[in-house]
Amino acid sequence: MRDLNIDKFMGPNEMHPRVLRTLADVVAKPLSLVLKKSWQTGEVTVDGKKGSIVPAFEKSRKEDPGSYQPVRLTSVPGKIMEQILVEAL
């Protein structure tokens, strides 16, 4: 959690990466228990399933709808779990 990019957007649960990074020592154990339980049961928490689609500007003219691409924001704990899975594979 100390490597979280604090410049990223927070997900639908409104938990900012800066909060998790700052409080890593406090939340690491409880979060690891939740993620471990999710791994063991094969079930994902409700927050882990939520996501929101937002437009992300990527080209030159902001008034042109084609200048945006859809980006799905997921929860920061969900991203942590994804990273753990990627490293395990």
Short mmCIF file of the C-alpha atoms (twelve columns), coordinates in Angstrom:
data_MODEL
# 
_entry.id   MODEL 
# 
loop_
_atom_site.group_PDB 
_atom_site.id 
_atom_site.type_symbol 
_atom_site.label_atom_id 
_atom_site.label_alt_id 
_atom_site.label_comp_id 
_atom_site.label_asym_id 
_atom_site.label_seq_id 
_atom_site.Cartn_x 
_atom_site.Cartn_y 
_atom_site.Cartn_z 
_atom_site.pdbx_PDB_model_num 
ATOM 1  C CA . MET A 1  0.000   0.000   0.000   1 
ATOM 2  C CA . ARG A 2  2.965   2.291   0.426   1 
ATOM 3  C CA . ASP A 3  3.451   2.166   -3.347  1 
ATOM 4  C CA . LEU A 4  -0.060  3.384   -4.197  1 
ATOM 5  C CA . ASN A 5  -0.105  6.244   -6.664  1 
ATOM 6  C CA . ILE A 6  -1.746  9.109   -4.769  1 
ATOM 7  C CA . ASP A 7  -2.436  10.963  -8.020  1 
ATOM 8  C CA . LYS A 8  -4.984  8.368   -9.157  1 
ATOM 9  C CA . PHE A 9  -8.723  8.853   -8.803  1 
ATOM 10 C CA . MET A 10 -10.650 7.311   -5.961  1 
ATOM 11 C CA . GLY A 11 -13.165 4.646   -6.881  1 
ATOM 12 C CA . PRO A 12 -16.896 4.397   -6.276  1 
ATOM 13 C CA . ASN A 13 -16.385 3.755   -2.552  1 
ATOM 14 C CA . GLU A 14 -14.773 7.222   -2.331  1 
ATOM 15 C CA . MET A 15 -11.633 5.894   -0.642  1 
ATOM 16 C CA . HIS A 16 -8.702  7.943   -1.903  1 
ATOM 17 C CA . PRO A 17 -5.364  6.174   -2.455  1 
ATOM 18 C CA . ARG A 18 -3.677  8.863   -0.324  1 
ATOM 19 C CA . VAL A 19 -5.724  7.744   2.708   1 
ATOM 20 C CA . LEU A 20 -4.737  4.094   2.321   1 
ATOM 21 C CA . ARG A 21 -1.106  4.999   1.729   1 
ATOM 22 C CA . THR A 22 -0.992  7.320   4.736   1 
ATOM 23 C CA . LEU A 23 -2.753  4.834   7.023   1 
ATOM 24 C CA . ALA A 24 -1.053  1.723   5.618   1 
ATOM 25 C CA . ASP A 25 0.213   0.598   9.033   1 
ATOM 26 C CA . VAL A 26 -3.299  0.817   10.503  1 
ATOM 27 C CA . VAL A 27 -5.393  -0.676  7.687   1 
ATOM 28 C CA . ALA A 28 -2.996  -3.316  6.323   1 
ATOM 29 C CA . LYS A 29 -4.036  -6.113  8.685   1 
ATOM 30 C CA . PRO A 30 -7.841  -5.630  8.445   1 
ATOM 31 C CA . LEU A 31 -7.637  -5.207  4.671   1 
ATOM 32 C CA . SER A 32 -5.478  -8.315  4.329   1 
ATOM 33 C CA . LEU A 33 -8.089  -10.315 6.276   1 
ATOM 34 C CA . VAL A 34 -10.871 -9.132  3.967   1 
ATOM 35 C CA . LEU A 35 -8.840  -9.895  0.845   1 
ATOM 36 C CA . LYS A 36 -7.793  -13.300 2.197   1 
ATOM 37 C CA . LYS A 37 -11.424 -14.200 2.935   1 
ATOM 38 C CA . SER A 38 -12.386 -13.096 -0.574  1 
ATOM 39 C CA . TRP A 39 -9.620  -15.267 -2.043  1 
ATOM 40 C CA . GLN A 40 -10.608 -18.314 0.033   1 
ATOM 41 C CA . THR A 41 -14.339 -18.114 -0.682  1 
ATOM 42 C CA . GLY A 42 -14.066 -16.937 -4.271  1 
ATOM 43 C CA . GLU A 43 -16.517 -14.157 -3.470  1 
ATOM 44 C CA . VAL A 44 -15.959 -10.494 -4.114  1 
ATOM 45 C CA . THR A 45 -17.248 -7.826  -1.754  1 
ATOM 46 C CA . VAL A 46 -19.999 -5.524  -2.957  1 
ATOM 47 C CA . ASP A 47 -17.489 -2.662  -3.193  1 
ATOM 48 C CA . GLY A 48 -15.205 -4.856  -5.262  1 
ATOM 49 C CA . LYS A 49 -17.935 -5.313  -7.856  1 
ATOM 50 C CA . LYS A 50 -18.815 -1.635  -8.148  1 
ATOM 51 C CA . GLY A 51 -17.308 0.604   -10.736 1 
ATOM 52 C CA . SER A 52 -18.166 3.834   -12.393 1 
ATOM 53 C CA . ILE A 53 -17.495 4.894   -15.951 1 
ATOM 54 C CA . VAL A 54 -16.176 8.416   -16.389 1 
ATOM 55 C CA . PRO A 55 -14.951 10.261  -19.478 1 
ATOM 56 C CA . ALA A 56 -11.203 10.843  -19.574 1 
ATOM 57 C CA . PHE A 57 -9.924  13.607  -21.840 1 
ATOM 58 C CA . GLU A 58 -7.185  12.394  -24.156 1 
ATOM 59 C CA . LYS A 59 -7.097  14.524  -27.306 1 
ATOM 60 C CA . SER A 60 -6.898  18.143  -28.353 1 
ATOM 61 C CA . ARG A 61 -10.437 19.649  -28.373 1 
ATOM 62 C CA . LYS A 62 -12.431 19.388  -25.139 1 
ATOM 63 C CA . GLU A 63 -15.697 20.314  -26.868 1 
ATOM 64 C CA . ASP A 64 -15.382 17.303  -29.198 1 
ATOM 65 C CA . PRO A 65 -16.963 14.152  -27.676 1 
ATOM 66 C CA . GLY A 66 -14.441 12.082  -29.634 1 
ATOM 67 C CA . SER A 67 -11.677 13.586  -27.493 1 
ATOM 68 C CA . TYR A 68 -12.700 11.447  -24.537 1 
ATOM 69 C CA . GLN A 69 -12.388 7.766   -23.774 1 
ATOM 70 C CA . PRO A 70 -14.396 5.893   -21.155 1 
ATOM 71 C CA . VAL A 71 -12.463 4.871   -18.047 1 
ATOM 72 C CA . ARG A 72 -13.814 2.520   -15.388 1 
ATOM 73 C CA . LEU A 73 -12.966 3.532   -11.842 1 
ATOM 74 C CA . THR A 74 -12.796 0.656   -9.382  1 
ATOM 75 C CA . SER A 75 -12.184 0.670   -5.654  1 
ATOM 76 C CA . VAL A 76 -8.631  1.068   -4.399  1 
ATOM 77 C CA . PRO A 77 -8.818  -2.137  -2.277  1 
ATOM 78 C CA . GLY A 78 -10.018 -3.914  -5.431  1 
ATOM 79 C CA . LYS A 79 -6.975  -2.630  -7.283  1 
ATOM 80 C CA . ILE A 80 -4.752  -3.900  -4.483  1 
ATOM 81 C CA . MET A 81 -6.345  -7.343  -4.795  1 
ATOM 82 C CA . GLU A 82 -5.872  -7.260  -8.580  1 
ATOM 83 C CA . GLN A 83 -2.186  -6.447  -8.116  1 
ATOM 84 C CA . ILE A 84 -1.766  -9.331  -5.674  1 
ATOM 85 C CA . LEU A 85 -3.373  -11.697 -8.192  1 
ATOM 86 C CA . VAL A 86 -1.181  -10.430 -11.038 1 
ATOM 87 C CA . GLU A 87 1.943   -10.973 -8.961  1 
ATOM 88 C CA . ALA A 88 0.757   -14.470 -7.945  1 
ATOM 89 C CA . LEU A 89 0.225   -15.470 -11.564 1 
# 
